[in-house]
Amino acid sequence: YRLQQEAPRPKPIRGQRRLSTCPPFYGSEFHGILSQKDASAFLKEDGAYLVRESGSGNNDFYTLSLRFEGKIKHYKLYYDGQHYVKEKRFDTVDELVADGLVTLYIEEKAGSFIERMHSHNSYEKSPYMTLNRLKRRAVIVTVNTQELEGRILMVDHEDSPTSSETIDYDKPHNFKTHTFKGLNWCEFCGNFLWGFTAQGVKCEDCGFSAHNKCSEKVPCDCCPDLKQLRGVFGIDLTTLVKAHRTTRPFVVDKCIGEIERRGLEAEGLYRVSGFAEEIENLKMALDRDGEDTDMSPEVYDNINVIAGTLKLYLRLLPIPLITFDTHPALITAAQLKTAEEQKKGMKDALTLLPGAHLNTLKILMEHLNRVVALRSVNKMTSHNLSTVFAPTLMPPPRDLRQAFTATDSFIKSIESTTCNLVAVIRTPEVDSLDLMKLSV
């Protein structure tokens, strides 16, 4: 912080009049075509800068000439709605130069310290671990699990979809470049976040703040804060279950529980659509009231509204329940020649799923199996269910969606995969696989 205060301030060298060739996004600091030698003659003190054309004829960028520590530096200066030299974007050239001078000054005066800071810090001794232990104890759920190889946790699930067991899944931080207001320090190394804009990154799920380089060392132990989340729908699945301290999304458990209490025999279950307005009302209630949402027949007498809300939740997941990484492996397995090869391929593919996705898929497949068991009443065969759920559970990647959905072979493969998942996921071998806690 002291070094930031000591850094030279930007001093624009302004021309006597605005040039007719001056781009609209520059002001009097623009000097038109100017050689390096002539530009250097204008820059008499540290922090002095001007913008010029180099005369190369390249209109993609201009040149920022800047004096620092008695030396003249020249940078390619770009504009795409904001000014930038590297990754950081700025609204004005003066802000860009001010931030650049701070960075140059700190790297000049404390370069060796910064190098040690990035190479010797221990996460276990970081401020996040030492100063926020109470916070972490409050959000990390302790469960009775068996640890395998220090990384894999297994737990026996009950058949009930409302099982209350919880797993503390591994979840990477959702870091985004952030501009901090006031004085802020890195929660990893404990050092000042210098600069005036985009000083570092901040996790959008738990609020962890860090330097860009420090964030690369942080393990996958994000503990999402409910205050950081807006509702339930459209939220990453692992983020949601960690924030609510559950094994699966409570939306899935509540919808399945209500359907199995009073709707398994409903003809066309999941195929017949509920009223869109009522589905939207239930979605808003779940976003607002969470686990306290009332789904009783007195409030939602049409079971298709509950079923439609479950499908909507799965459809709005930013990462599908069957992730894009797992999707190709399952499709490949479904296209193998024999049923035995298909099952083995699917078992292998399921190990690619994140733990929260895997446990949610397991409970959903068991539920759909119970729906199929009553197909003589509800008219929902495994083929019918696969047709309904396939696009929701495992949509192809966006860039391949049009090509995939246009082929009959793909449609048959995805239906075959969804049909077979019920059988595969209930085998003893997968009962152990699908309870593993795998890092994302």
Disulfide bonds with the S-S distance in Angstrom:
none
